Amino acid sequence: MAASTSKILRALGHNTKMLDAFCELVAAEKPNRELINWVVEHAKNDAALPINDANLTAFRQGYFSRWQKRRDTLDRIREQTAAAQRLVRESKEGGQSLPQAVALQATAVVAEALESFEPEQLKALLATDPKKFFPLVESIKSLSHADLGYQEYKTRVQFTKMKVKDKLKELEKAIKANPYDDKHSQAIQVLLKEIDAL
């Protein structure tokens, strides 16, 4: 059976908290009779009852399998979050580029989330609470804007560095040609302004 027509999903009313609790029991390898009794006891939709062994097998192969993958993904995200916290500490201590490190970490988290994306789960979530979709879209949008802003900043800094290097070369040539010319101090002032603009 497909996840959207699973009798257990329907019996538990597609309630995420109830499904998580039931999946924990399945993960703990409780006997089928105990699992069936649990569903009957917590059923939100009696029309989906009775539940049998075949329904449990279909649930294990469908929703439960995806739930396990999602739980594994969440564990990896927790590990990545801990790594990001270490990265922040190390960046502060070592004077590294924190925005770039954070952007790379966020990209890894989003990539992992997209890798395990299940359209069926999104449809079920939207059916129960459509408002949850918009924060996800806003998060992805803000990551894109943050990365774009960082790339623009990086490009601007590289361009300014090139301009400063070119002016330094001109100044060096001018000093060699005429060491006492007043234009040298003007060129130095221009370079200082360029550096301040960084």
Residue frames as a rotation matrix with the C-alpha (Angstrom) as fourth column:
MET 1
0.575 0.818 0.000 0.00
0.818 -0.575 0.000 0.00
0.000 0.000 -1.000 0.00
ALA 2
-0.101 -0.566 0.818 1.17
0.435 -0.765 -0.475 3.55
0.895 0.308 0.323 -0.65
ALA 3
-0.835 -0.326 -0.444 1.98
0.530 -0.255 -0.809 5.69
0.150 -0.910 0.386 2.36
SER 4
-0.829 0.529 0.182 -0.98
-0.530 -0.847 0.051 7.99
0.181 -0.054 0.982 1.71
THR 5
0.137 0.940 -0.314 -3.46
-0.669 0.321 0.670 5.05
0.730 0.118 0.673 1.90
SER 6
-0.726 -0.478 -0.494 -1.84
0.028 0.698 -0.715 3.13
0.687 -0.533 -0.494 4.79
LYS 7
0.316 0.897 -0.308 -4.49
0.359 0.188 0.914 1.94
0.878 -0.400 -0.263 7.20
ILE 8
0.053 -0.360 -0.931 -2.22
0.999 0.020 0.049 2.74
0.000 -0.933 0.361 10.14
LEU 9
-0.922 -0.358 0.147 -1.67
0.371 -0.926 0.068 6.30
0.112 0.117 0.987 8.92
ARG 10
-0.357 0.872 0.335 -5.41
-0.137 -0.403 0.905 6.73
0.924 0.277 0.263 8.51
ALA 11
0.346 0.496 -0.797 -6.14
0.666 0.469 0.581 5.09
0.661 -0.731 -0.168 11.88
LEU 12
-0.154 -0.504 -0.850 -3.75
0.943 -0.331 0.025 7.49
-0.294 -0.798 0.526 13.64
GLY 13
0.747 0.633 -0.203 -5.22
0.547 -0.758 -0.356 10.43
-0.379 0.155 -0.912 11.74
HIS 14
0.422 -0.690 0.587 -1.89
0.603 -0.269 -0.750 11.31
0.676 0.671 0.303 10.06
ASN 15
0.971 -0.056 0.231 -0.93
-0.209 -0.665 0.717 12.77
0.113 -0.745 -0.657 13.46
THR 16
0.332 -0.935 -0.128 2.85
-0.323 0.015 -0.946 13.26
0.886 0.356 -0.297 13.39
LYS 17
-0.247 -0.438 0.864 3.33
-0.952 -0.056 -0.301 12.90
0.180 -0.897 -0.403 17.15
MET 18
0.535 0.516 0.669 1.30
-0.619 0.778 -0.105 9.70
-0.574 -0.358 0.736 17.26
LEU 19
0.942 -0.208 -0.263 3.14
-0.100 0.574 -0.813 8.32
0.320 0.792 0.520 14.23
ASP 20
0.028 -0.978 0.206 6.51
-0.638 -0.176 -0.750 9.16
0.769 -0.110 -0.629 15.79
ALA 21
-0.097 0.001 0.995 5.51
-0.948 0.305 -0.093 7.38
-0.304 -0.952 -0.028 19.02
PHE 22
0.835 0.461 0.301 4.30
-0.340 0.861 -0.377 4.36
-0.433 0.213 0.876 17.04
CYS 23
0.700 -0.641 -0.315 7.50
-0.242 0.201 -0.949 4.29
0.672 0.741 -0.014 14.96
GLU 24
-0.177 -0.755 0.632 9.55
-0.930 -0.082 -0.359 4.27
0.322 -0.651 -0.687 18.17
LEU 25
0.276 0.361 0.891 7.65
-0.667 0.739 -0.093 1.12
-0.692 -0.569 0.445 19.19
VAL 26
0.995 0.057 -0.084 8.24
-0.102 0.612 -0.784 -0.46
0.007 0.789 0.615 15.78
ALA 27
0.325 -0.946 -0.005 11.95
-0.557 -0.187 -0.809 0.47
0.764 0.266 -0.588 16.02
ALA 28
-0.236 -0.363 0.901 12.05
-0.964 0.207 -0.169 -1.20
-0.126 -0.908 -0.399 19.45
GLU 29
-0.666 -0.029 -0.745 10.82
-0.420 0.841 0.342 -4.38
0.616 0.541 -0.572 17.68
LYS 30
-0.495 0.621 0.608 7.70
-0.682 0.155 -0.715 -4.78
-0.538 -0.768 0.347 19.78
PRO 31
-0.778 0.249 0.577 5.58
0.396 0.907 0.142 -7.84
-0.488 0.339 -0.804 18.89
ASN 32
-0.838 0.470 0.276 2.89
0.134 -0.313 0.940 -7.37
0.528 0.825 0.200 16.22
ARG 33
0.013 0.905 -0.426 0.05
0.831 0.227 0.507 -8.00
0.555 -0.361 -0.749 18.68
GLU 34
-0.089 -0.134 -0.987 1.34
0.824 -0.566 0.002 -5.23
-0.559 -0.813 0.161 20.97
LEU 35
-0.943 -0.297 -0.154 1.69
0.147 -0.782 0.606 -2.84
-0.300 0.549 0.781 18.01
ILE 36
-0.563 0.808 0.173 -1.82
0.365 0.055 0.930 -3.60
0.742 0.586 -0.325 16.76
ASN 37
0.171 0.627 -0.760 -3.26
0.974 0.012 0.228 -3.06
0.152 -0.779 -0.608 20.26
TRP 38
-0.491 -0.436 -0.755 -1.40
0.572 -0.814 0.099 0.27
-0.658 -0.383 0.649 20.50
VAL 39
-0.975 0.161 0.155 -2.90
0.044 -0.541 0.840 1.48
0.219 0.825 0.520 17.20
VAL 40
-0.180 0.969 -0.167 -6.40
0.615 0.243 0.750 0.41
0.768 0.032 -0.640 18.25
GLU 41
0.072 0.155 -0.985 -5.99
0.975 -0.219 0.037 2.16
-0.210 -0.963 -0.167 21.63
HIS 42
-0.427 -0.376 -0.822 -4.75
0.311 -0.915 0.257 5.43
-0.849 -0.146 0.508 20.06
ALA 43
-0.528 0.236 0.816 -6.86
0.848 0.096 0.521 5.41
0.044 0.967 -0.250 16.90
LYS 44
-0.729 0.286 -0.622 -8.25
-0.127 -0.949 -0.288 8.77
-0.672 -0.131 0.728 15.80
ASN 45
-0.242 0.608 -0.756 -10.17
-0.970 -0.128 0.208 7.25
0.030 0.784 0.620 12.90
ASP 46
-0.248 0.205 0.947 -12.06
-0.431 0.852 -0.297 4.08
-0.868 -0.481 -0.123 13.79
ALA 47
0.770 0.569 -0.290 -13.10
-0.486 0.228 -0.844 3.64
-0.414 0.790 0.452 10.15
ALA 48
0.195 -0.793 -0.577 -9.51
-0.864 0.139 -0.483 2.55
0.463 0.593 -0.658 9.38
LEU 49
-0.530 -0.331 0.780 -9.75
-0.726 0.653 -0.216 -0.33
-0.438 -0.681 -0.587 11.87
PRO 50
0.878 -0.438 0.193 -9.17
0.022 0.439 0.898 -3.26
-0.478 -0.784 0.395 12.20
ILE 51
0.309 -0.883 -0.352 -5.39
-0.948 -0.258 -0.185 -3.47
0.073 0.391 -0.917 11.73
ASN 52
0.977 -0.011 0.212 -3.68
-0.012 0.994 0.105 -6.78
-0.212 -0.105 0.972 10.87
ASP 53
0.267 -0.950 0.165 -0.18
0.362 0.258 0.896 -8.16
-0.893 -0.179 0.413 10.25
ALA 54
0.056 -0.204 0.977 -0.30
0.998 0.001 -0.057 -7.28
0.011 0.979 0.204 6.56
ASN 55
0.855 0.287 0.433 -1.04
0.292 -0.955 0.056 -3.64
0.429 0.078 -0.900 7.48
LEU 56
0.770 -0.630 -0.099 1.98
-0.099 -0.271 0.957 -3.64
-0.630 -0.727 -0.271 9.80
THR 57
0.028 -0.768 0.640 4.19
0.759 0.433 0.486 -5.05
-0.650 0.472 0.595 7.04
ALA 58
0.328 0.169 0.930 3.01
0.839 -0.504 -0.204 -2.37
0.434 0.847 -0.307 4.61
PHE 59
0.994 0.048 0.098 3.60
-0.008 -0.868 0.497 0.31
0.109 -0.495 -0.862 7.27
ARG 60
0.481 -0.876 0.039 7.13
0.198 0.152 0.968 -0.96
-0.854 -0.458 0.246 7.99
GLN 61
-0.124 -0.534 0.837 7.99
0.927 0.239 0.290 -0.97
-0.355 0.811 0.465 4.27
GLY 62
0.258 0.314 0.914 6.49
0.723 -0.690 0.033 2.45
0.641 0.652 -0.405 3.64
TYR 63
0.758 0.158 0.632 6.12
-0.148 -0.903 0.403 5.12
0.635 -0.399 -0.661 6.30
PHE 64
0.914 -0.404 0.041 8.38
0.049 0.210 0.976 3.47
-0.403 -0.890 0.212 8.90
SER 65
0.275 -0.841 0.467 11.23
0.950 0.313 0.005 3.05
-0.150 0.442 0.884 6.40
ARG 66
0.172 -0.158 0.972 11.03
0.463 -0.858 -0.222 6.76
0.869 0.489 -0.075 5.51
TRP 67
0.924 0.196 0.329 10.75
-0.194 -0.502 0.843 7.67
0.330 -0.843 -0.425 9.20
GLN 68
0.678 -0.734 -0.040 13.98
0.550 0.472 0.689 5.78
-0.487 -0.489 0.723 9.93
LYS 69
-0.004 -0.679 0.734 15.76
0.944 -0.244 -0.220 7.61
0.329 0.693 0.642 7.11
ARG 70
0.451 0.254 0.856 14.45
0.089 -0.967 0.240 10.92
0.888 -0.032 -0.458 8.40
ARG 71
0.995 -0.099 0.020 15.60
-0.023 -0.030 0.999 10.09
-0.098 -0.995 -0.032 11.93
ASP 72
0.326 -0.928 0.183 19.06
0.883 0.368 0.292 9.16
-0.338 0.066 0.939 10.59
THR 73
0.035 -0.250 0.968 19.12
0.675 -0.708 -0.207 12.45
0.737 0.660 0.144 8.67
LEU 74
0.798 0.311 0.515 18.19
-0.138 -0.739 0.659 14.37
0.586 -0.597 -0.547 11.82
ASP 75
0.803 -0.581 -0.136 21.01
0.399 0.352 0.847 12.63
-0.444 -0.734 0.514 13.68
ARG 76
-0.024 -0.834 0.552 23.44
0.998 -0.049 -0.031 13.67
0.053 0.550 0.833 10.95
ILE 77
0.301 0.193 0.934 22.09
0.304 -0.948 0.097 17.24
0.904 0.255 -0.344 11.08
ARG 78
0.999 0.031 0.037 22.66
-0.028 -0.262 0.965 17.28
0.039 -0.965 -0.261 14.84
GLU 79
0.385 -0.921 0.058 26.23
0.778 0.358 0.516 16.13
-0.496 -0.153 0.855 14.22
GLN 80
-0.096 -0.389 0.916 26.66
0.852 -0.508 -0.126 18.84
0.514 0.768 0.381 11.58
THR 81
0.728 0.406 0.553 25.26
0.066 -0.843 0.533 21.43
0.683 -0.352 -0.640 13.96
ALA 82
0.854 -0.489 -0.176 27.80
0.253 0.096 0.963 20.40
-0.454 -0.867 0.206 16.59
ALA 83
0.002 -0.874 0.486 30.51
0.977 0.105 0.186 20.63
-0.214 0.474 0.854 13.91
ALA 84
0.212 0.147 0.966 29.24
0.546 -0.838 0.008 24.10
0.811 0.526 -0.258 12.95
GLN 85
0.984 0.145 0.105 29.41
-0.012 -0.533 0.846 25.20
0.178 -0.834 -0.522 16.58
ARG 86
0.438 -0.898 -0.029 33.00
0.615 0.277 0.738 23.96
-0.655 -0.341 0.674 16.75
LEU 87
-0.048 -0.421 0.906 33.69
0.965 -0.253 -0.066 25.78
0.257 0.871 0.418 13.49
VAL 88
0.686 0.367 0.629 32.33
0.216 -0.927 0.305 29.03
0.695 -0.074 -0.715 14.92
ARG 89
0.919 -0.376 -0.119 34.54
0.071 -0.139 0.988 28.68
-0.388 -0.916 -0.101 18.01
GLU 90
0.146 -0.923 0.355 37.60
0.801 0.321 0.505 27.83
-0.580 0.211 0.787 15.94
SER 91
0.192 -0.011 0.981 36.88
0.810 -0.563 -0.165 30.69
0.554 0.826 -0.099 13.52
LYS 92
0.937 0.180 0.298 36.70
-0.014 -0.836 0.549 33.16
0.348 -0.519 -0.781 16.39
GLU 93
0.705 -0.709 0.016 39.95
0.128 0.149 0.981 31.82
-0.697 -0.690 0.196 17.82
GLY 94
-0.080 -0.809 0.583 41.78
0.761 0.328 0.560 31.56
-0.644 0.489 0.589 14.49
GLY 95
-0.222 0.033 -0.975 40.44
-0.248 -0.969 0.024 34.68
-0.943 0.247 0.223 12.77
GLN 96
-0.840 -0.056 0.540 39.09
0.449 0.488 0.749 32.72
-0.306 0.871 -0.385 9.78
SER 97
-0.805 0.588 -0.083 36.24
-0.502 -0.599 0.624 33.74
0.317 0.544 0.777 7.47
LEU 98
-0.758 0.558 0.337 33.14
-0.054 0.461 -0.886 32.87
-0.650 -0.690 -0.319 9.49
PRO 99
0.108 0.886 -0.450 30.51
-0.742 -0.230 -0.630 33.74
-0.662 0.402 0.633 6.82
GLN 100
-0.103 -0.201 -0.974 32.09
-0.896 0.445 0.003 31.38
0.432 0.873 -0.225 4.31
ALA 101
-0.958 -0.278 -0.075 32.36
-0.210 0.852 -0.479 28.57
0.197 -0.443 -0.875 6.88
VAL 102
-0.514 0.840 0.174 28.72
-0.212 0.073 -0.975 29.03
-0.831 -0.538 0.141 7.93
ALA 103
0.171 0.570 -0.803 27.54
-0.934 -0.166 -0.316 29.16
-0.314 0.804 0.504 4.32
LEU 104
-0.489 -0.420 -0.765 29.35
-0.661 0.750 0.011 25.90
0.569 0.511 -0.645 3.56
GLN 105
-0.976 0.150 0.155 27.83
-0.022 0.648 -0.761 24.25
-0.215 -0.747 -0.630 6.63
ALA 106
-0.190 0.969 -0.159 24.33
-0.469 -0.232 -0.853 25.46
-0.863 -0.087 0.498 5.73
THR 107
-0.003 0.121 -0.993 24.74
-0.992 0.125 0.018 24.22
0.126 0.985 0.119 2.18
ALA 108
-0.851 -0.366 -0.378 25.68
-0.320 0.930 -0.179 20.76
0.417 -0.031 -0.909 3.47
VAL 109
-0.761 0.622 0.187 22.60
-0.010 0.277 -0.961 20.66
-0.649 -0.733 -0.204 5.72
VAL 110
0.088 0.823 -0.561 20.25
-0.742 -0.322 -0.588 21.76
-0.665 0.468 0.582 2.92
ALA 111
-0.288 -0.268 -0.919 21.81
-0.877 0.459 0.141 19.27
0.384 0.847 -0.368 0.50
GLU 112
-0.995 -0.086 -0.047 21.30
-0.056 0.894 -0.445 16.46
0.080 -0.441 -0.894 2.98
ALA 113
-0.428 0.904 0.014 17.70
-0.186 -0.073 -0.980 17.49
-0.884 -0.422 0.199 3.57
LEU 114
0.150 0.474 -0.868 17.00
-0.938 -0.208 -0.276 17.56
-0.311 0.856 0.414 -0.16
GLU 115
-0.691 -0.498 -0.524 18.66
-0.640 0.759 0.123 14.17
0.336 0.420 -0.843 -0.61
SER 116
-0.936 0.341 -0.085 16.11
0.340 0.816 -0.467 12.52
-0.090 -0.466 -0.880 1.67
PHE 117
-0.663 0.709 -0.239 13.17
-0.671 -0.705 -0.230 14.63
-0.332 0.007 0.943 0.50
GLU 118
-0.809 0.510 0.292 9.94
0.545 0.837 0.045 12.65
-0.221 0.196 -0.955 0.26
PRO 119
-0.826 0.524 0.208 7.14
-0.280 -0.701 0.656 14.34
0.490 0.483 0.726 -1.72
GLU 120
-0.074 0.836 -0.544 4.58
0.415 0.522 0.745 12.13
0.907 -0.170 -0.385 0.03
GLN 121
-0.257 -0.090 -0.962 5.61
0.965 -0.077 -0.250 13.49
-0.052 -0.993 0.106 3.43
LEU 122
-0.980 -0.111 -0.167 5.39
0.101 -0.992 0.070 17.07
-0.174 0.051 0.983 2.18
LYS 123
-0.529 0.849 0.009 1.90
-0.144 -0.100 0.984 16.42
0.837 0.519 0.175 0.79
ALA 124
0.081 0.551 -0.830 0.78
0.774 0.490 0.401 14.94
0.627 -0.676 -0.387 4.13
LEU 125
-0.558 -0.367 -0.744 2.31
0.775 -0.550 -0.310 17.87
-0.295 -0.750 0.592 6.03
LEU 126
-0.980 0.193 0.049 0.65
-0.151 -0.882 0.447 20.42
0.130 0.431 0.893 3.77
ALA 127
-0.273 0.931 -0.241 -2.66
0.204 0.301 0.932 18.63
0.940 0.205 -0.272 4.10
THR 128
0.191 0.334 -0.923 -2.51
0.940 0.210 0.270 18.96
0.284 -0.919 -0.274 7.89
ASP 129
0.499 -0.069 -0.864 -0.80
0.459 -0.825 0.331 22.38
-0.735 -0.561 -0.380 8.16
PRO 130
0.636 -0.200 0.745 -0.11
0.732 -0.149 -0.665 24.35
0.244 0.968 0.052 4.95
LYS 131
0.950 -0.252 0.184 1.58
-0.289 -0.934 0.211 27.16
0.119 -0.254 -0.960 6.91
LYS 132
0.574 -0.767 0.287 4.63
0.039 0.376 0.926 24.95
-0.818 -0.520 0.245 7.53
PHE 133
0.486 -0.373 0.790 5.66
0.867 0.321 -0.381 25.15
-0.112 0.870 0.479 3.88
PHE 134
0.852 -0.047 0.521 6.35
0.172 -0.915 -0.365 28.89
0.494 0.401 -0.771 3.88
PRO 135
0.736 -0.657 0.163 9.10
-0.483 -0.341 0.807 28.92
-0.475 -0.673 -0.568 6.55
LEU 136
0.285 -0.630 0.722 10.94
0.525 0.733 0.433 26.28
-0.802 0.255 0.540 4.50
VAL 137
0.531 -0.033 0.847 10.72
0.808 -0.280 -0.518 28.40
0.255 0.959 -0.122 1.36
GLU 138
0.935 -0.164 0.314 11.86
-0.224 -0.960 0.167 31.50
0.274 -0.226 -0.935 3.28
SER 139
0.591 -0.755 0.284 14.82
-0.144 0.247 0.958 29.59
-0.793 -0.607 0.038 4.75
ILE 140
0.191 -0.502 0.844 15.99
0.865 0.492 0.097 28.42
-0.464 0.711 0.528 1.34
LYS 141
0.698 0.137 0.703 15.45
0.539 -0.746 -0.390 31.92
0.471 0.651 -0.595 -0.05
SER 142
0.922 -0.359 0.145 17.48
-0.374 -0.730 0.572 33.55
-0.100 -0.581 -0.808 2.74
LEU 143
0.350 -0.829 0.437 20.32
0.285 0.538 0.793 31.05
-0.892 -0.153 0.425 2.26
SER 144
0.296 -0.189 0.936 20.40
0.955 0.047 -0.292 31.93
0.011 0.981 0.194 -1.44
HIS 145
0.852 0.071 0.519 20.43
0.133 -0.988 -0.084 35.66
0.506 0.141 -0.851 -0.67
ALA 146
0.794 -0.598 0.104 23.13
-0.271 -0.196 0.942 35.25
-0.543 -0.777 -0.318 1.98
ASP 147
0.183 -0.744 0.642 25.32
0.656 0.579 0.484 33.27
-0.733 0.332 0.594 -0.41
LEU 148
0.453 0.040 0.891 24.72
0.817 -0.417 -0.397 35.79
0.356 0.908 -0.222 -3.20
GLY 149
0.967 -0.073 0.243 25.61
-0.158 -0.923 0.352 38.66
0.198 -0.379 -0.904 -0.85
TYR 150
0.543 -0.814 0.205 28.78
-0.021 0.231 0.973 36.91
-0.839 -0.533 0.108 0.22
GLN 151
0.160 -0.468 0.869 29.77
0.917 0.396 0.045 36.22
-0.365 0.790 0.493 -3.39
GLU 152
0.712 0.143 0.687 29.18
0.461 -0.833 -0.305 39.89
0.529 0.534 -0.660 -4.30
TYR 153
0.910 -0.403 0.095 31.27
-0.328 -0.561 0.760 41.00
-0.253 -0.723 -0.643 -1.32
LYS 154
0.335 -0.810 0.482 34.05
0.370 0.584 0.723 38.58
-0.866 -0.063 0.495 -2.26
THR 155
0.297 -0.164 0.941 34.05
0.950 -0.043 -0.308 39.84
0.091 0.985 0.143 -5.87
ARG 156
0.899 0.088 0.430 34.11
0.088 -0.996 0.020 43.48
0.430 0.020 -0.903 -4.73
VAL 157
0.730 -0.676 0.102 37.06
-0.244 -0.117 0.963 42.80
-0.639 -0.728 -0.250 -2.41
GLN 158
0.174 -0.684 0.708 38.99
0.734 0.570 0.370 41.00
-0.656 0.455 0.602 -5.17
PHE 159
0.505 0.077 0.859 38.34
0.755 -0.521 -0.398 43.86
0.417 0.850 -0.321 -7.59
THR 160
0.964 -0.138 0.228 39.45
-0.225 -0.883 0.412 46.44
0.145 -0.449 -0.882 -5.01
LYS 161
0.514 -0.822 0.244 42.61
0.117 0.349 0.930 44.44
-0.850 -0.450 0.276 -4.27
MET 162
0.190 -0.419 0.888 43.45
0.965 0.249 -0.089 44.41
-0.184 0.873 0.451 -7.98
LYS 163
0.744 0.136 0.655 42.96
0.348 -0.915 -0.205 48.18
0.571 0.381 -0.727 -8.19
VAL 164
0.892 -0.439 0.107 45.17
-0.317 -0.440 0.840 48.75
-0.321 -0.783 -0.532 -5.12
LYS 165
0.311 -0.811 0.495 47.89
0.511 0.582 0.632 46.49
-0.801 0.057 0.596 -6.55
ASP 166
0.344 -0.138 0.929 47.80
0.904 -0.216 -0.367 48.34
0.252 0.967 0.050 -9.88
LYS 167
0.881 0.023 0.473 48.09
-0.041 -0.991 0.124 51.71
0.472 -0.129 -0.872 -8.12
LEU 168
0.735 -0.667 0.122 50.96
-0.089 0.084 0.992 50.41
-0.673 -0.740 0.003 -5.99
LYS 169
0.191 -0.656 0.730 52.80
0.881 0.442 0.167 49.38
-0.432 0.612 0.663 -9.14
GLU 170
0.537 0.068 0.841 52.21
0.582 -0.751 -0.311 52.84
0.611 0.657 -0.443 -10.64
LEU 171
0.963 -0.151 0.223 53.41
-0.264 -0.696 0.668 54.49
0.054 -0.702 -0.710 -7.45
GLU 172
0.526 -0.809 0.263 56.50
0.337 0.482 0.809 52.31
-0.781 -0.337 0.526 -7.33
LYS 173
0.169 -0.426 0.889 57.38
0.983 0.003 -0.185 53.30
0.077 0.905 0.419 -10.91
ALA 174
0.706 0.184 0.684 56.76
0.251 -0.968 0.002 56.97
0.662 0.170 -0.730 -10.17
ILE 175
0.913 -0.406 0.045 58.92
-0.171 -0.280 0.945 56.94
-0.371 -0.870 -0.325 -7.04
LYS 176
0.258 -0.852 0.455 61.77
0.711 0.486 0.508 55.29
-0.654 0.193 0.732 -8.96
ALA 177
0.196 -0.132 0.972 61.45
0.890 -0.393 -0.233 57.91
0.413 0.910 0.041 -11.70
ASN 178
-0.229 -0.201 0.953 61.17
-0.070 -0.972 -0.222 60.96
0.971 -0.118 0.208 -9.42
PRO 179
-0.376 0.031 -0.926 61.51
0.777 0.556 -0.296 60.32
0.506 -0.831 -0.233 -5.66
TYR 180
-0.829 -0.032 -0.558 60.62
0.428 -0.678 -0.598 63.93
-0.359 -0.734 0.576 -4.61
ASP 181
-0.756 0.597 0.267 57.42
-0.010 -0.418 0.908 64.46
0.654 0.684 0.322 -6.62
ASP 182
-0.744 0.538 0.396 54.32
-0.625 -0.350 -0.698 65.68
-0.237 -0.767 0.597 -4.68
LYS 183
0.026 0.783 -0.622 52.10
-0.856 0.339 0.391 63.30
0.517 0.522 0.678 -6.69
HIS 184
-0.581 -0.316 -0.750 53.43
0.016 0.917 -0.398 60.41
0.814 -0.243 -0.528 -4.60
SER 185
-0.969 0.248 0.012 51.69
-0.030 -0.068 -0.997 61.62
-0.247 -0.966 0.073 -1.44
GLN 186
-0.241 0.920 -0.311 48.46
-0.946 -0.294 -0.138 62.09
-0.218 0.261 0.940 -3.45
ALA 187
-0.098 0.142 -0.985 48.75
-0.557 0.812 0.173 58.52
0.825 0.566 0.000 -4.79
ILE 188
-0.893 -0.257 -0.369 49.32
0.158 0.588 -0.793 57.25
0.421 -0.767 -0.485 -1.26
GLN 189
-0.722 0.686 0.096 46.14
-0.503 -0.425 -0.752 59.06
-0.475 -0.591 0.652 -0.10
VAL 190
0.000 0.722 -0.692 44.16
-0.964 0.184 0.192 57.44
0.265 0.667 0.696 -2.93
LEU 191
-0.387 -0.241 -0.890 45.47
-0.146 0.969 -0.199 54.01
0.910 0.053 -0.411 -1.94
LEU 192
-1.000 0.024 0.000 44.58
0.002 0.093 -0.996 54.60
-0.024 -0.995 -0.093 1.69
LYS 193
-0.343 0.934 -0.094 41.00
-0.864 -0.354 -0.358 55.47
-0.368 -0.041 0.929 0.67
GLU 194
0.014 0.299 -0.954 40.78
-0.724 0.661 0.197 52.31
0.690 0.688 0.226 -1.43
ILE 195
-0.715 -0.363 -0.598 41.99
0.118 0.779 -0.615 50.21
0.689 -0.510 -0.514 1.48
ASP 196
-0.894 0.422 0.150 39.53
-0.302 -0.321 -0.898 51.91
-0.330 -0.848 0.414 3.86
ALA 197
-0.144 0.883 -0.446 36.72
-0.987 -0.097 0.126 51.06
0.068 0.459 0.886 1.43
LEU 198
-0.581 -0.098 -0.808 37.39
-0.228 0.972 0.047 47.34
0.781 0.212 -0.588 1.90
